[in-house]
Amino acid sequence: MQRLIEVAAAQGLKSAVMTFEPHPREFFTPERAPTRLTSLREKLELFAEAGVDYVYVCHFNRRFAAMTVQDFMQNILRNAMDARAILVGDDFRFGAGRQGSKEDFVNAGFSLQSQPQVDLDGQRVSSTVVREALAQGRLDEAARLLGRPYSISGKVVHGDKLARELGYPTANIHMLHERPPLMGIYAVKLAGLGEGAASDLPGVASLGVRPTVKQNGRPTLEVHVFDFNGNLYGRHVRVKFLHKIRDEMKFDSLETLKYWIAKDAEQARAYFQLSPQN
């Protein structure tokens, strides 16, 4: 994103990002598609924060997938976007059957800049590596790869109020992730309640299917914010995942669940005391 904005500014152009919804692999092989790191809304939020001027969201369907290399360059890039300079990754392919390559852009007269892969500590930065780090609870590594803590955003909605009955009221975040890339109990910060990181509130979060109280439940994100009594319903917030405490577990009673919630909150508070910079 930074490179894109620099190139656009140097040439007196607007910066733009093209993305696809759904992800092509979700369209062709949904059962084998990777977990989503971001929803479309989260992508748009991050693009805006990075300073991108425009985002073009292409609805990926059979008609779009069948578009030839020449049609894509002429109808989309030239006619629809009036693209002057294009930045792509080293392994970029496009058009029906992935037949198009960087050479096609050059032959068609586009100003092309190839973005080399980014390495960090001798490792290629990629969504696959980020997913692996998140799935294994290595949140510090995921944050280094992303350049920010991994987060999930959504609207605070009403839940079943069970956590409140157990003494730990939670903000229930409506997720657009049907298959989140991480599950478990985490020390988190809740952002979106004010300007800047100084307004982020520490807490403990559960992201999982709640096996103690639900059968075949869908993934649910609940955040208990420490020492907070305000009303969050209807607010759009972002949950920043900072430290994994444990995996989700099924307990034999609500009393056992309450004991572990208290223990999780205690460990999350201890984490923030030992890591005040977070």
N, C-alpha and C positions, 0 to 999 in steps of 0.2 A: 504494500500500500504506500509506504513511504517513497519507494522508487517511482511508482506510478505518479504520485503527486509532484515529485521533483521534475520528471520528464514533461508533464503537462505544463507546469509553470515555466520551464525553460523555453517551451515552444508557443507560449501564449494560448494554450488550449485548456479546456475543461477536463477534469479527470473523471473517468467512468469505469465501472466494474460490470462485467457480464457474469451472471450466474444462472443456474438452472433449477427449476422446481417442477417435479421432484428430481432428486439426484438420478442420473441415468441408470445407475445400478439398481436403484429402488424400482425403476420402471421395468427394466428387463428381467431382473432376477431378485424380486423382493425378499425371497426366503434366504438369499445369500448376501444381501446388501449389508454393508457395515453399519454399526450403530451411528446415530447422528451426534455430532459434536455440538451443532447449533441448529436451532429451528430457523426458518426464513426470517422471522421477526428479529431474532438475535443477530443474524447476519447483518440485517439492515442497521441495527443499533451500532454494531461494531464498525461497519463501514462509515457511518456518520461520525462516530467518535474519532476515526482515523483521518477525517477531513476530506473524504471522497465527495465529489460534486454530484454525480449521478450513479444510479444503479439500474441496470437493465436486467429484469427477471424474465427469462425465457421459459414459457410453459413447455416442459419436455413431454412430448407425446409421440405417437407413431409418425405423424406427418413431419414433425421437427426432426426426428431421428433419421428420416429418409431423405433429408435435404442434401443435395449434392454439394461438393466443395465449392463449385463456381456459384451456385445459388446462394450459399451462405455468405460468401464474400460480397457478392453484388447486392443481394436483397436485404441482408441484415447489416453488414458492416458499412457498406457504402450508402445505400438508399435510406435505411432506417436510422442509422447512428451517425452517419457522416464521419466515420472514424478516419483520423489522419495518421496517428501513430499507434502501434499495437505492441503490447508487452505480453509475452507468453513464457511458460516454463520450458526447460530443455526438452522435456519428453511430451510436449503438447501435440495432440492429434485432434482432428475435427472432421465433420462431414460424415455422410453415410458410410458405415463400415470403418470409421476412423481412417479414411483414405487420405485426408488432407494433412499436410505438415507445414513447418515453418517456411519451407522453400516455396510453397504455393503463395504465401503472402508476399514474399519478395518478388516472385515472378509477376504478380498482379500489380506491383507498383506501390505497395504499402511500405511505410517506414516502420521497420520491425526492430525491436530490441528483445533479445532473449535473456530471460532472468535465470542465472545459474542457480543450482540447488544451494540451499542454506545448510551449513554444517555447524553443529554446536558440540564441543568436546569430542570431535571426531565422529559424530553421528549425524546422519542426514535428518533434518527436521521434516517430518511428514505427519499427516493425520493418523496413519497407522501406528506410528511410534507414540503419538499422544494418546491414542485409545488404549494401547497396551499399558502405558504408565497409569492412566486413570483406573483401568480395570484391576490393576495390582496394588492400588492405593498409594502410588508414588506421586503424591500431589506436588511436591517441590520440583520434581523432574518435569512434570506436565507444565507447571508454571514457567519454568525456564524455557521450554520448547515454544510455548505460546507467547511468551513475553508478558504474561499477566496470569493471575489465578484463574483456573477454570471456573466458569460460572453457568448458572441456569437462571433465566428470567421468566417472569410470568405474573399474572394477577393474583392477588390474595383473595381466596374464595372461602365460603363457609364449608366446614367439615362436619364430622359427627360429634365434635366437642368432647371426645373421649379423653384426649390429653388434658383438657381443662379439668375434667372430673378427677384426673389422677394428680392434679396439682401443678401441671406444666402446660399452660396454654400455648398453643402453637399457631403460627401463621401457615395456612395451607396454600401452597403455591400451585396454581393451575399450570401443568406442564404440557407442552406440545410434543415432548419426547415420549413416544410409545416404548422405545427401547433405549433408555439412558445409558451412557458409556460407563457409569459407575453406580455402585449400590453400597449401602451401609450407613454407618453413623459417623458424623463428621463435626469437627469444629469449623464454624463458618462465620462469615460476616454478611449482614443484610444491607445491601446498598439500594439507593433510589429514594431515600427519604430526605435528602438534602443535597447541597452542592459539595462535591469533592469527597475524597476518601475519609476525611475527618468525621463525616457524618455517618459512616458505616457503623452498624451496631453488631457487637459480638453475640454469638449464640451457639446452639447445638442443633444439628439437623439430622433427620432420618429420611433416607431415600430408599424406598423398597416397597414390597407388596404387603407389609403388615401381616405376617403369617399368624400371629397370636390372635388377631381379631377378625381376619378375613380369610376366606377360601378363594383361591384363584383371583386374587385382587390385582388391579393394575398398578403400576408403579406410582407411588405417591410421595411428594416432597413436603415435609413438615419442618418448620423451624421454630424452636423456642428461643426467643430473644431475651437475653439476661436483663433483669431489672427494668423492664419496659411495660408500661400500662396503657399505651395509646391504642387507638383504633386503626388497624391497617386494612380493613376490608375495602376492596375495590382498588387498592393501590397497586401499581405495576412496579415490582421490585426485582432485584437481582441478587441471587445467593452465590457468594464467592466461597468455594470449597478450599480450605486451607490445610486441614490435617485429618487423616482418617483415624478414627478411634477403634472401630471394630466392624466386623461383618454383621449383617442383620441375622437375628436368631428368632426361633419360635419358642415361646415360654409356656409353661403349663398353667399359668394363672395370671390374672391382672395384677395381683400383688407382686409377683416376681417381675412382671413387666415394669411396674412402678419402681421397684428397687433398681433395676438396670437403667431406667431413665435418669434417676437421681445420680447414679454412678457415672453415666455418660456426661451429664451436665457438669459434674465435679471435675472430670478429666478435661473437658473443654475449657473450663475456667482456668485450670492449671496450665493448659497449653498457652492461653493468652497471657498469663502471668510470666511464663518463661519466654514468650516471644512477643513482647509488647510492640515490636515494630510491625507486626502483622495486624 
